[in-house]
């Protein structure tokens, strides 16, 4: 791997902003993710620039999701390899994600557990965790 110079750090930050992907950004400048982590730990200014770039990238990603959800996108309709029409599509899935992100108190997933247990049982309820088999419970 090559030295992680200031020029490469600058490029890393730009690629991170564009991709929101630390691994891709490291690959783009020819350094390992471990090298980036070490420099972020040792260089507070570089770490701050990385956090800022990632936040800006996520803001751009959110803006694009909003645009696709509410302004839609154009999709060509083809028949026998020829473009015959263009349809305008919106994304209900992106709309749902945006509502959950901006109004979680109203749109988050909810669950309710009612239990009437006697004896010495312990009930643990976790949400957002993948289901595991009975053998995994301790």
Backbone as ProteinMPNN parsed JSONL, in Angstrom:
{"seq_chain_A": "XXXXXXXXXXXXXXXXXXXXXXXXXXXXXXXXXXXXXXXXXXXXXXXXXXXXXXXXXXXXXXXXXXXXXXXXXXXXXXXXXXXXXXXXXXXXXXXXXXXXXXXXXXXXXXXXXXXXXXXXXXXXXXXXXXXXXXXXXX", "coords_chain_A": {"N_chain_A": [[0.83, -1.183, 0.0], [0.362, 2.304, -0.574], [1.826, 5.391, 0.7], [-0.102, 7.345, 2.928], [-0.701, 10.229, 2.118], [-1.219, 13.823, 2.548], [-2.53, 14.757, 0.266], [-3.734, 12.412, -0.621], [-5.381, 11.928, 1.555], [-7.133, 14.074, 1.289], [-8.354, 13.411, -1.164], [-9.494, 10.968, -0.376], [-11.441, 11.874, 1.454], [-13.121, 13.278, -0.313], [-14.031, 11.199, -2.003], [-15.323, 9.65, -0.098], [-17.398, 11.391, 0.586], [-18.805, 11.356, -1.821], [-19.534, 8.661, -2.123], [-20.337, 7.568, 0.327], [-19.089, 5.41, 1.456], [-16.685, 3.911, 3.196], [-14.845, 1.847, 2.671], [-14.746, 1.746, -0.151], [-13.762, 4.31, -0.611], [-11.221, 4.155, 0.549], [-10.059, 2.202, -1.102], [-10.067, 3.631, -3.484], [-8.038, 5.484, -3.136], [-5.876, 3.928, -2.731], [-5.149, 2.787, -0.233], [-5.362, 0.868, 2.829], [-8.297, 0.041, 4.775], [-7.618, -0.163, 7.417], [-5.375, 1.496, 7.593], [-6.6, 3.972, 7.152], [-8.264, 4.077, 9.414], [-6.347, 4.203, 11.473], [-5.151, 6.691, 10.91], [-7.365, 8.346, 11.269], [-7.77, 8.034, 13.979], [-5.393, 9.117, 14.982], [-5.298, 11.697, 13.968], [-7.095, 14.324, 14.575], [-8.271, 16.399, 13.081], [-8.436, 15.297, 10.492], [-10.172, 13.177, 11.071], [-12.457, 14.651, 11.779], [-13.008, 15.866, 9.324], [-13.665, 13.583, 7.86], [-16.0, 12.686, 9.178], [-17.676, 14.866, 8.68], [-17.739, 14.782, 5.842], [-18.98, 12.295, 5.416], [-21.479, 12.78, 6.612], [-22.402, 14.825, 4.906], [-22.506, 13.387, 2.518], [-24.491, 11.514, 3.166], [-26.621, 13.262, 3.518], [-26.931, 14.08, 0.836], [-27.637, 11.635, -0.273], [-30.068, 11.203, 1.037], [-31.504, 13.347, -0.018], [-31.643, 12.566, -2.723], [-33.166, 10.233, -2.445], [-35.545, 11.373, -1.56], [-36.197, 12.919, -3.814], [-36.621, 10.887, -5.737], [-38.758, 9.586, -4.54], [-40.827, 11.523, -4.468], [-40.739, 13.164, -6.756], [-40.236, 11.371, -8.691], [-39.055, 9.075, -11.287], [-37.981, 8.594, -14.685], [-38.749, 5.87, -16.782], [-37.909, 3.805, -19.404], [-40.005, 2.069, -21.731], [-39.818, -0.859, -23.465], [-40.151, -2.663, -26.535], [-39.428, -5.489, -28.272], [-36.79, -4.653, -28.304], [-36.936, -1.974, -28.959], [-37.512, 1.384, -27.983], [-40.637, 2.255, -26.896], [-42.217, 3.758, -25.288], [-42.343, 6.004, -22.473], [-42.49, 5.882, -19.02], [-43.54, 7.425, -15.985], [-42.365, 6.931, -12.787], [-42.883, 6.486, -9.283], [-41.575, 6.049, -5.956], [-42.874, 4.12, -3.592], [-41.695, 2.71, -1.536], [-39.379, 4.197, -0.881], [-40.675, 6.485, 0.014], [-41.933, 5.506, 2.322], [-39.654, 4.837, 3.901], [-38.569, 7.413, 4.244], [-40.612, 8.691, 5.676], [-40.547, 7.159, 8.038], [-37.989, 7.839, 8.907], [-38.14, 10.604, 9.375], [-40.379, 11.027, 10.978], [-40.403, 9.17, 13.247], [-41.823, 8.635, 15.586], [-44.411, 8.448, 14.769], [-44.475, 6.714, 12.529], [-42.874, 4.464, 12.962], [-42.094, 0.933, 13.279], [-44.234, -1.031, 15.22], [-44.79, -3.099, 18.058], [-46.559, -5.25, 20.257], [-46.575, -6.959, 23.301], [-48.372, -9.119, 25.177], [-48.489, -10.699, 28.256], [-49.043, -13.359, 30.475], [-47.643, -14.809, 32.861], [-46.789, -17.294, 35.145], [-44.792, -18.339, 37.914], [-41.232, -18.925, 37.847], [-40.112, -17.518, 35.491], [-38.261, -15.86, 32.975], [-38.792, -13.238, 30.82], [-37.61, -11.99, 27.886], [-37.691, -9.391, 25.677], [-36.779, -8.346, 22.577], [-36.491, -5.978, 20.036], [-36.048, -5.551, 16.53], [-34.016, -7.346, 16.196], [-32.559, -10.099, 14.593], [-34.301, -13.228, 14.368], [-33.425, -15.977, 16.358], [-32.563, -19.436, 16.752], [-33.888, -21.881, 19.139], [-31.743, -23.15, 20.341], [-29.865, -21.169, 20.444], [-30.542, -19.522, 22.5], [-29.727, -18.486, 25.747]], "CA_chain_A": [[0.0, 0.0, 0.0], [1.094, 3.558, -0.689], [1.756, 6.297, 1.853], [-1.358, 8.089, 3.029], [-0.283, 11.629, 2.134], [-2.308, 14.8, 2.705], [-3.298, 14.764, -0.983], [-4.577, 11.209, -0.616], [-6.425, 12.142, 2.573], [-8.119, 14.98, 0.686], [-9.103, 12.624, -2.136], [-10.292, 10.015, 0.398], [-12.603, 12.601, 1.986], [-14.012, 13.567, -1.437], [-14.672, 9.947, -2.428], [-16.24, 9.291, 0.987], [-18.567, 12.264, 0.433], [-19.547, 10.937, -3.015], [-19.996, 7.271, -2.07], [-20.769, 7.169, 1.682], [-18.554, 4.072, 1.647], [-15.296, 4.042, 3.631], [-14.017, 0.856, 1.993], [-14.556, 2.209, -1.527], [-12.909, 5.5, -0.571], [-9.856, 3.687, 0.813], [-9.603, 1.552, -2.328], [-9.869, 4.654, -4.513], [-6.765, 6.188, -2.921], [-4.818, 2.932, -2.634], [-4.734, 2.469, 1.137], [-6.27, -0.064, 3.491], [-9.22, 0.616, 5.767], [-6.862, -0.099, 8.67], [-4.569, 2.718, 7.526], [-7.515, 5.101, 7.346], [-8.673, 4.073, 10.833], [-5.214, 4.679, 12.269], [-5.004, 8.13, 10.699], [-8.512, 9.023, 11.902], [-7.524, 8.0, 15.423], [-4.235, 9.954, 15.312], [-5.422, 13.031, 13.386], [-8.448, 14.784, 14.898], [-8.798, 17.201, 11.977], [-8.815, 14.359, 9.436], [-11.367, 12.489, 11.547], [-13.559, 15.608, 11.683], [-13.323, 15.998, 7.894], [-14.335, 12.34, 7.458], [-17.362, 12.711, 9.73], [-18.398, 15.891, 7.917], [-17.948, 14.279, 4.482], [-19.983, 11.237, 5.472], [-22.769, 13.415, 6.857], [-22.812, 15.503, 3.672], [-22.876, 12.34, 1.575], [-25.782, 10.959, 3.583], [-27.614, 14.289, 3.183], [-27.169, 13.983, -0.609], [-28.362, 10.388, -0.476], [-31.433, 11.442, 1.49], [-32.128, 14.237, -1.002], [-31.953, 11.762, -3.908], [-34.293, 9.363, -2.087], [-36.723, 12.251, -1.542], [-36.512, 13.258, -5.2], [-37.188, 9.714, -6.396], [-40.041, 9.266, -3.925], [-41.868, 12.521, -4.681], [-40.722, 13.672, -8.128], [-40.223, 10.185, -9.532], [-38.025, 8.873, -12.299], [-38.471, 8.147, -15.986], [-38.302, 4.534, -17.164], [-38.302, 3.464, -20.763], [-40.742, 0.837, -21.999], [-39.263, -1.38, -24.705], [-40.783, -3.81, -27.188], [-38.509, -6.025, -29.281], [-35.56, -3.877, -28.293], [-37.151, -0.577, -29.334], [-38.207, 2.226, -27.021], [-41.97, 2.589, -27.4], [-42.894, 4.692, -24.382], [-41.646, 6.353, -21.242], [-43.439, 6.018, -17.912], [-43.051, 8.138, -14.803], [-42.572, 6.072, -11.624], [-42.578, 6.99, -7.949], [-41.178, 4.945, -5.089], [-43.579, 4.026, -2.313], [-40.747, 2.215, -0.536], [-38.579, 5.342, -0.413], [-41.577, 7.344, 0.777], [-42.082, 4.874, 3.634], [-38.403, 5.018, 4.64], [-38.429, 8.825, 4.615], [-41.562, 8.957, 6.758], [-40.018, 6.535, 9.253], [-36.801, 8.579, 9.343], [-38.447, 11.96, 9.82], [-41.431, 10.992, 11.981], [-40.4, 7.803, 13.792], [-42.847, 8.473, 16.623], [-45.681, 8.151, 14.116], [-44.393, 5.699, 11.483], [-41.988, 3.335, 13.261], [-42.719, -0.368, 13.464], [-44.639, -1.215, 16.604], [-45.247, -4.427, 18.44], [-47.04, -5.29, 21.627], [-46.549, -8.305, 23.853], [-49.145, -9.286, 26.402], [-48.045, -11.951, 28.826], [-49.537, -13.722, 31.786], [-46.749, -15.92, 33.175], [-46.616, -17.543, 36.568], [-43.597, -19.124, 38.181], [-39.958, -18.207, 37.79], [-39.687, -17.394, 34.1], [-37.778, -14.543, 32.561], [-39.189, -12.922, 29.457], [-36.777, -10.947, 27.292], [-38.231, -8.98, 24.389], [-35.889, -7.468, 21.83], [-37.012, -5.672, 18.712], [-35.02, -5.22, 15.561], [-32.951, -8.334, 16.259], [-32.954, -11.285, 13.851], [-34.746, -14.366, 15.152], [-32.448, -17.058, 16.471], [-33.155, -20.711, 17.148], [-33.956, -22.165, 20.57], [-30.413, -23.532, 20.82], [-29.053, -19.965, 20.617], [-30.956, -18.817, 23.7], [-29.004, -18.915, 26.939]], "C_chain_A": [[0.878, 1.252, 0.0], [0.924, 4.403, 0.57], [0.46, 7.105, 1.791], [-1.013, 9.561, 3.228], [-1.486, 12.546, 2.339], [-3.167, 14.873, 1.44], [-4.233, 13.56, -1.042], [-5.686, 11.321, 0.427], [-7.532, 13.021, 2.001], [-8.993, 14.214, -0.307], [-10.005, 11.603, -1.442], [-11.58, 10.684, 0.894], [-13.605, 12.893, 0.863], [-14.756, 12.316, -1.9], [-15.66, 9.482, -1.358], [-17.521, 10.107, 0.882], [-19.439, 11.771, -0.734], [-20.176, 9.561, -2.873], [-20.627, 6.856, -0.748], [-20.244, 5.777, 2.023], [-17.06, 4.165, 1.946], [-14.373, 3.062, 2.926], [-13.722, 1.282, 0.563], [-13.629, 3.418, -1.568], [-11.451, 5.102, -0.344], [-9.271, 3.029, -0.439], [-9.277, 2.585, -3.402], [-8.536, 5.382, -4.37], [-5.611, 5.223, -2.673], [-4.278, 2.687, -1.239], [-5.742, 1.496, 1.735], [-7.199, 0.683, 4.443], [-8.537, 0.75, 7.12], [-6.002, 1.156, 8.716], [-5.435, 3.944, 7.77], [-7.914, 5.195, 8.814], [-7.567, 4.606, 11.734], [-5.052, 6.187, 12.133], [-6.172, 8.906, 11.318], [-8.315, 9.092, 13.411], [-6.437, 8.998, 15.816], [-4.359, 11.407, 14.859], [-6.86, 13.522, 13.544], [-9.068, 15.592, 13.754], [-9.244, 16.304, 10.819], [-10.085, 13.616, 9.828], [-12.595, 13.391, 11.415], [-13.987, 15.786, 10.223], [-14.053, 14.76, 7.378], [-15.783, 12.315, 7.94], [-18.221, 13.697, 8.944], [-18.722, 15.395, 6.506], [-19.02, 13.197, 4.457], [-21.375, 11.815, 5.714], [-23.29, 14.142, 5.623], [-23.247, 14.479, 2.627], [-24.232, 11.738, 1.895], [-26.896, 11.963, 3.32], [-27.957, 14.241, 1.689], [-27.962, 12.729, -0.949], [-29.837, 10.558, -0.081], [-32.183, 12.342, 0.503], [-32.526, 13.452, -2.25], [-33.119, 10.812, -3.634], [-35.595, 10.172, -2.101], [-37.156, 12.586, -2.968], [-37.183, 12.081, -5.905], [-38.564, 9.37, -5.847], [-41.136, 10.231, -4.361], [-41.884, 13.142, -6.076], [-40.693, 12.531, -9.134], [-39.065, 10.145, -10.505], [-38.693, 8.416, -13.595], [-37.906, 6.759, -16.285], [-38.819, 4.237, -18.56], [-39.049, 2.147, -20.821], [-40.302, 0.379, -23.388], [-40.086, -2.556, -25.222], [-39.873, -4.23, -28.324], [-37.272, -5.14, -29.429], [-35.715, -2.411, -28.662], [-37.927, 0.157, -28.241], [-39.557, 2.614, -27.603], [-42.704, 3.582, -26.516], [-41.973, 4.992, -23.211], [-42.705, 6.527, -20.162], [-42.751, 6.718, -16.745], [-43.389, 7.287, -13.585], [-42.166, 6.786, -10.339], [-42.224, 5.797, -7.067], [-41.915, 5.013, -3.753], [-42.637, 3.57, -1.204], [-39.893, 3.353, 0.007], [-39.438, 6.295, 0.409], [-41.74, 6.803, 2.197], [-40.83, 5.079, 4.485], [-38.234, 6.464, 5.099], [-39.394, 9.195, 5.736], [-41.058, 8.373, 8.081], [-38.813, 7.299, 9.794], [-37.162, 9.918, 9.966], [-39.548, 12.039, 10.879], [-41.503, 9.603, 12.615], [-41.478, 7.585, 14.841], [-44.193, 8.091, 16.02], [-45.603, 6.921, 13.212], [-43.504, 4.502, 11.801], [-42.794, 2.048, 13.4], [-43.064, -0.51, 14.947], [-44.998, -2.682, 16.836], [-45.665, -4.364, 19.904], [-47.028, -6.736, 22.073], [-47.359, -8.284, 25.144], [-48.783, -10.66, 26.959], [-48.652, -12.149, 30.206], [-48.775, -14.983, 32.169], [-46.679, -16.065, 34.688], [-45.381, -18.416, 36.757], [-42.353, -18.261, 38.046], [-39.411, -18.204, 36.368], [-39.201, -15.974, 33.856], [-38.158, -14.352, 31.103], [-38.32, -11.769, 28.977], [-37.345, -10.651, 25.917], [-37.257, -8.001, 23.765], [-36.509, -7.223, 20.474], [-35.864, -5.294, 17.802], [-33.861, -6.187, 15.552], [-33.407, -9.56, 15.487], [-33.332, -12.432, 14.779], [-33.641, -15.418, 15.19], [-33.178, -18.303, 16.957], [-33.122, -20.898, 18.647], [-32.6, -22.511, 21.15], [-29.532, -22.319, 21.078], [-29.404, -19.193, 21.885], [-30.222, -19.36, 24.926], [-29.664, -18.321, 28.163]], "O_chain_A": [[1.997, 1.242, 0.515], [0.029, 4.178, 1.385], [0.003, 7.49, 0.715], [-1.028, 10.073, 4.347], [-2.631, 12.096, 2.308], [-4.385, 15.031, 1.524], [-5.383, 13.678, -1.463], [-6.803, 10.857, 0.201], [-8.717, 12.753, 2.2], [-10.216, 14.345, -0.298], [-11.143, 11.392, -1.86], [-12.669, 10.125, 0.766], [-14.812, 12.768, 1.069], [-15.959, 12.361, -2.159], [-16.729, 8.97, -1.691], [-18.613, 9.572, 1.07], [-20.666, 11.772, -0.638], [-21.24, 9.309, -3.44], [-21.38, 5.882, -0.708], [-20.874, 5.044, 2.786], [-16.262, 4.463, 1.058], [-13.233, 3.406, 2.613], [-12.581, 1.192, 0.11], [-12.798, 3.531, -2.469], [-10.551, 5.655, -0.975], [-8.117, 3.276, -0.791], [-8.311, 2.422, -4.148], [-7.967, 5.844, -5.36], [-4.485, 5.657, -2.432], [-3.091, 2.41, -1.069], [-6.841, 1.325, 1.208], [-6.918, 1.807, 4.857], [-8.838, 1.668, 7.883], [-5.908, 1.809, 9.756], [-5.047, 4.848, 8.511], [-7.9, 6.282, 9.392], [-7.831, 5.379, 12.655], [-4.839, 6.884, 13.125], [-5.979, 10.007, 11.834], [-8.655, 10.093, 14.043], [-6.537, 9.65, 16.855], [-3.602, 12.261, 15.319], [-7.733, 13.178, 12.747], [-10.266, 15.476, 13.493], [-10.304, 16.525, 10.233], [-10.981, 13.444, 9.001], [-13.655, 12.937, 10.984], [-15.179, 15.848, 9.923], [-14.957, 14.873, 6.55], [-16.686, 11.959, 7.183], [-19.36, 13.392, 8.588], [-19.843, 15.566, 6.028], [-19.874, 13.189, 3.571], [-22.343, 11.384, 5.087], [-24.483, 14.083, 5.325], [-24.243, 14.681, 1.932], [-25.032, 11.483, 0.994], [-28.0, 11.572, 2.94], [-29.125, 14.348, 1.314], [-28.847, 12.754, -1.805], [-30.734, 10.104, -0.791], [-33.361, 12.118, 0.226], [-33.62, 13.646, -2.781], [-33.969, 10.61, -4.502], [-36.62, 9.703, -2.598], [-38.344, 12.542, -3.288], [-38.192, 12.254, -6.589], [-39.437, 8.917, -6.587], [-42.265, 9.804, -4.602], [-42.932, 13.599, -6.534], [-41.078, 12.703, -10.29], [-38.22, 11.039, -10.546], [-39.819, 7.919, -13.592], [-36.722, 6.505, -16.064], [-40.004, 4.396, -18.855], [-38.766, 1.224, -20.058], [-40.398, 1.127, -24.361], [-40.641, -3.337, -24.448], [-39.578, -3.444, -29.224], [-36.778, -4.914, -30.533], [-34.73, -1.673, -28.677], [-38.87, -0.379, -27.658], [-39.628, 3.225, -28.67], [-43.694, 4.182, -26.935], [-40.965, 4.319, -22.995], [-43.695, 7.231, -20.36], [-41.54, 6.608, -16.557], [-44.553, 6.954, -13.362], [-41.229, 7.584, -10.321], [-42.543, 4.658, -7.407], [-41.617, 5.851, -2.902], [-42.772, 3.999, -0.058], [-39.702, 3.464, 1.218], [-38.968, 6.852, 1.4], [-41.69, 7.565, 3.162], [-40.927, 5.451, 5.654], [-37.802, 6.71, 6.225], [-39.027, 9.936, 6.648], [-41.139, 9.026, 9.122], [-38.636, 7.395, 11.009], [-36.567, 10.326, 10.964], [-39.632, 13.031, 11.604], [-42.532, 8.933, 12.534], [-41.995, 6.476, 14.977], [-45.023, 7.477, 16.691], [-46.567, 6.159, 13.133], [-43.39, 3.599, 10.973], [-44.007, 2.072, 13.61], [-42.271, -0.148, 15.815], [-45.444, -3.391, 15.934], [-45.183, -3.534, 20.675], [-47.419, -7.631, 21.325], [-47.065, -7.531, 26.073], [-48.772, -11.655, 26.234], [-48.755, -11.211, 30.997], [-49.199, -16.093, 31.848], [-46.528, -15.082, 35.415], [-44.983, -19.146, 35.85], [-42.414, -17.034, 38.119], [-38.379, -18.812, 36.083], [-39.683, -15.019, 34.465], [-37.878, -15.202, 30.258], [-38.298, -10.7, 29.588], [-37.468, -11.548, 25.084], [-36.945, -6.96, 24.343], [-36.998, -8.152, 19.831], [-34.838, -4.782, 18.249], [-32.82, -5.894, 14.964], [-34.527, -10.029, 15.693], [-32.749, -12.588, 15.852], [-33.006, -15.707, 14.176], [-34.278, -18.22, 17.504], [-32.422, -20.174, 19.356], [-32.322, -22.209, 22.31], [-28.564, -22.404, 21.833], [-28.655, -18.31, 22.301], [-30.12, -20.574, 25.104], [-29.212, -18.557, 29.284]]}, "name": "protein", "num_of_chains": 1, "seq": "XXXXXXXXXXXXXXXXXXXXXXXXXXXXXXXXXXXXXXXXXXXXXXXXXXXXXXXXXXXXXXXXXXXXXXXXXXXXXXXXXXXXXXXXXXXXXXXXXXXXXXXXXXXXXXXXXXXXXXXXXXXXXXXXXXXXXXXXXX"}
